[in-house]
Amino acid sequence: MTTETQFPATVDVAVIGGGIIGASTALALARAGVRTALFEKGTLACEQSSRNWGWVRTLGRDMPEVPLAVRAHQLWTDIQARVEVGYRRNGLVYLHENEADAAANETWLREARAHGVQAEMLGRDAALRLLPQSERAWTGGMYSAGDGVAEPQIATQGVAALAREAGAMIYEGCAVRGVEKTAGRVDTVITERGAVRAQAVLVAAGGWSRLFCGNLGVEFPQLKVRGSALRTEPFDAGVSLAINGKDFTVRKRADGGYTVSQFSASLAEIVPDSFRLMGKFLRTWIANNALVRLRFGPRFFEELAIPRHFPADRETPYERCRVLDPAPYARGIDQAWNRLVHAFPVFRQTRVAQSWGGYIDVTPDAMPVMAPITQAPGLFLASGFSGHGFGIGPAVGETMAALIQGKQAPVDVRPFRLERYA
Ligand SMILES: Cc1cc2nc3c(=O)[nH]c(=O)nc-3n(C[C@H](O)[C@H](O)[C@H](O)COP(=O)(O)OP(=O)(O)OC[C@H]3O[C@@H](n4cnc5c(N)ncnc54)[C@H](O)[C@@H]3O)c2cc1C
């Protein structure tokens, strides 16, 4: 853990959360000469940003996110040129087994091309040539040679190192307990090390953003889904691109192994917020019931014990839980592994080295909020990335830095306003 020795009394911008979103925003702000301090309750990337699959993709995104995904590749390239984050454009393919999937992807790609996505539809033979190791009868795929991956274990730390170099102050093991206002405007963060005055405050607190905003009287409809993944020992299967095989996913890692999972290795644990937000999420649950399983378990009581309103002058839930570290959903990742081995028998030659879980923060429309909070002037929110915020992280940082400085954002941010849930 690294911690600055000096603790500031005043900054221009305080960033809450040291995941890829907070670190990328701190980098963009510091490069613009804005005096920025980032506060992380645990260690950098201790939650979602180190636990994800590592995909950096333009493919398959909701259209409003596509410009961010295209821009993110340019920014990852620049970051990788300065610090090792494991970013490489090895290609990414969504494989098909039926005409309906192919038609849906073709329709998506037609629209996405207008926003700068470069990809192609592959027929059966082209898919076979791309993946000769596979023994499954794919009918084709949607392939982007320019999509790729970065390494979640080092990426946020790399971005944070660049932010520090540019002048940002980064405090790990330092929870922000709340904020204070003067004349209705947020102008101070209360951290466990003391108060820091700031002209603007960004909440980039991942799965904690709903609690943080709620404590200030701002309603942010966000739940958490438990995702899981595994990695193999170092091994060469002859596969270097990232693959979405619909019921499994696999991608090559910089350490020589592979990260394996599936979209349906996800559990939506029933918690008190599930009932409070049922009206907003019901349609999403129904639409995704093949991918996300609803579960009742101990998490209900853990979240029930977390107060929704609390003062900032004593220990808060953020200090009581420094790192959300759920167990992996064993059945979901076992299934993914078996399906991978079935499709690519070459994987029988390796072993599973590790598996892990991570809470994914989700919104009702599976798109993030990236916006100023009109109810609380001075406060900004960048959260709810719904399982796909890692790849676009640097572009989100650039966008949030522009919004915070009152400048024109590089992408259209209207679809990301909080008010869409009102
Ligand atoms: C299993 C899994 C697979 C995924 N796969 C992909 C993928 O392949 N590609 C992709 O693009 N995305 C993927 N994602 C999603 C991606 O990881 C997230 O969208 C992204 O990391 C979100 O970043 P963040 O900075 O918003 O949140 P986080 O990384 O969760 O960071 C938030 C930080 O805020 C800190 N914090 C919270 N409250 C406070 C407080 N009060 N004070 C101080 N600090 C606080 C937390 O400790 C945490 O470190 C996946 C996620 C998971 C779990």
The ligand as an SDF file (V2000), in Angstrom:
LIG
                    3D

 53 58  0  0  0  0  0  0  0  0999 V2000
  -16.0000  -11.0000  -12.5840 C   0  0  0  0  0  0  0  0  0  0  0  0
  -16.0420   -9.6770  -13.3300 C   0  0  0  0  0  0  0  0  0  0  0  0
  -15.7600   -9.6420  -14.6910 C   0  0  0  0  0  0  0  0  0  0  0  0
  -15.7790   -8.4250  -15.3770 C   0  0  0  0  0  0  0  0  0  0  0  0
  -15.3070   -8.3950  -16.6700 N   0  0  0  0  0  0  0  0  0  0  0  0
  -15.1470   -7.1930  -17.2980 C   0  0  0  0  0  0  0  0  0  0  0  0
  -14.5040   -7.1240  -18.5570 C   0  0  0  0  0  0  0  0  0  0  0  0
  -14.0110   -8.1230  -19.0950 O   0  0  0  0  0  0  0  0  0  0  0  0
  -14.4000   -5.9130  -19.1780 N   0  0  0  0  0  0  0  0  0  0  0  0
  -14.9150   -4.7800  -18.6070 C   0  0  0  0  0  0  0  0  0  0  0  0
  -14.8440   -3.7100  -19.2300 O   0  0  0  0  0  0  0  0  0  0  0  0
  -15.4650   -4.8120  -17.3660 N   0  0  0  0  0  0  0  0  0  0  0  0
  -15.5780   -5.9820  -16.6970 C   0  0  0  0  0  0  0  0  0  0  0  0
  -16.1100   -6.0270  -15.4410 N   0  0  0  0  0  0  0  0  0  0  0  0
  -16.6220   -4.7900  -14.8450 C   0  0  0  0  0  0  0  0  0  0  0  0
  -15.4980   -3.8840  -14.3740 C   0  0  0  0  0  0  0  0  0  0  0  0
  -14.6040   -4.5790  -13.5410 O   0  0  0  0  0  0  0  0  0  0  0  0
  -16.1140   -2.7010  -13.6170 C   0  0  0  0  0  0  0  0  0  0  0  0
  -17.1580   -2.0910  -14.3820 O   0  0  0  0  0  0  0  0  0  0  0  0
  -15.0800   -1.6260  -13.3040 C   0  0  0  0  0  0  0  0  0  0  0  0
  -13.9330   -2.1920  -12.7310 O   0  0  0  0  0  0  0  0  0  0  0  0
  -15.7020   -0.6110  -12.3680 C   0  0  0  0  0  0  0  0  0  0  0  0
  -14.7070    0.2480  -11.9080 O   0  0  0  0  0  0  0  0  0  0  0  0
  -15.0110    1.2670  -10.7250 P   0  0  0  0  0  0  0  0  0  0  0  0
  -13.7860    2.0770  -10.5410 O   0  0  0  0  0  0  0  0  0  0  0  0
  -16.3150    1.9410  -11.0100 O   0  0  0  0  0  0  0  0  0  0  0  0
  -15.3370    0.3380   -9.4650 O   0  0  0  0  0  0  0  0  0  0  0  0
  -14.3890   -0.4940   -8.4990 P   0  0  0  0  0  0  0  0  0  0  0  0
  -13.2640   -1.1320   -9.2170 O   0  0  0  0  0  0  0  0  0  0  0  0
  -15.2820   -1.3960   -7.7240 O   0  0  0  0  0  0  0  0  0  0  0  0
  -13.7590    0.6110   -7.5790 O   0  0  0  0  0  0  0  0  0  0  0  0
  -14.4970    1.3300   -6.6150 C   0  0  0  0  0  0  0  0  0  0  0  0
  -13.5510    1.5880   -5.4550 C   0  0  0  0  0  0  0  0  0  0  0  0
  -14.1530    2.5110   -4.5570 O   0  0  0  0  0  0  0  0  0  0  0  0
  -13.7110    2.2010   -3.2480 C   0  0  0  0  0  0  0  0  0  0  0  0
  -14.6280    2.8550   -2.3000 N   0  0  0  0  0  0  0  0  0  0  0  0
  -15.9480    2.6190   -2.1510 C   0  0  0  0  0  0  0  0  0  0  0  0
  -16.4670    3.4310   -1.2200 N   0  0  0  0  0  0  0  0  0  0  0  0
  -15.4540    4.2170   -0.7660 C   0  0  0  0  0  0  0  0  0  0  0  0
  -15.3660    5.2610    0.2010 C   0  0  0  0  0  0  0  0  0  0  0  0
  -16.4350    5.6620    0.8840 N   0  0  0  0  0  0  0  0  0  0  0  0
  -14.1510    5.8260    0.4070 N   0  0  0  0  0  0  0  0  0  0  0  0
  -13.0550    5.4350   -0.2990 C   0  0  0  0  0  0  0  0  0  0  0  0
  -13.0960    4.4410   -1.2150 N   0  0  0  0  0  0  0  0  0  0  0  0
  -14.2750    3.8480   -1.4580 C   0  0  0  0  0  0  0  0  0  0  0  0
  -13.7650    0.6780   -3.2370 C   0  0  0  0  0  0  0  0  0  0  0  0
  -12.9440    0.1250   -2.2170 O   0  0  0  0  0  0  0  0  0  0  0  0
  -13.2770    0.3190   -4.6360 C   0  0  0  0  0  0  0  0  0  0  0  0
  -11.8900    0.0520   -4.6860 O   0  0  0  0  0  0  0  0  0  0  0  0
  -16.1300   -7.2270  -14.7130 C   0  0  0  0  0  0  0  0  0  0  0  0
  -16.4030   -7.2580  -13.3340 C   0  0  0  0  0  0  0  0  0  0  0  0
  -16.3280   -8.4590  -12.6310 C   0  0  0  0  0  0  0  0  0  0  0  0
  -16.5390   -8.4620  -11.1520 C   0  0  0  0  0  0  0  0  0  0  0  0
  1  2  1  0
  2  3  1  0
  2 52  2  0
  3  4  2  0
  4  5  1  0
  4 50  1  0
  5  6  2  0
  6  7  1  0
  6 13  1  0
  7  8  2  0
  7  9  1  0
  9 10  1  0
 10 11  2  0
 10 12  1  0
 12 13  2  0
 13 14  1  0
 14 15  1  0
 14 50  1  0
 15 16  1  0
 16 17  1  0
 16 18  1  0
 18 19  1  0
 18 20  1  0
 20 21  1  0
 20 22  1  0
 22 23  1  0
 23 24  1  0
 24 25  2  0
 24 26  1  0
 24 27  1  0
 27 28  1  0
 28 29  2  0
 28 30  1  0
 28 31  1  0
 31 32  1  0
 32 33  1  0
 33 34  1  0
 33 48  1  0
 34 35  1  0
 35 36  1  0
 35 46  1  0
 36 37  1  0
 36 45  1  0
 37 38  2  0
 38 39  1  0
 39 40  1  0
 39 45  2  0
 40 41  1  0
 40 42  2  0
 42 43  1  0
 43 44  2  0
 44 45  1  0
 46 47  1  0
 46 48  1  0
 48 49  1  0
 50 51  2  0
 51 52  1  0
 52 53  1  0
M  END
$$$$
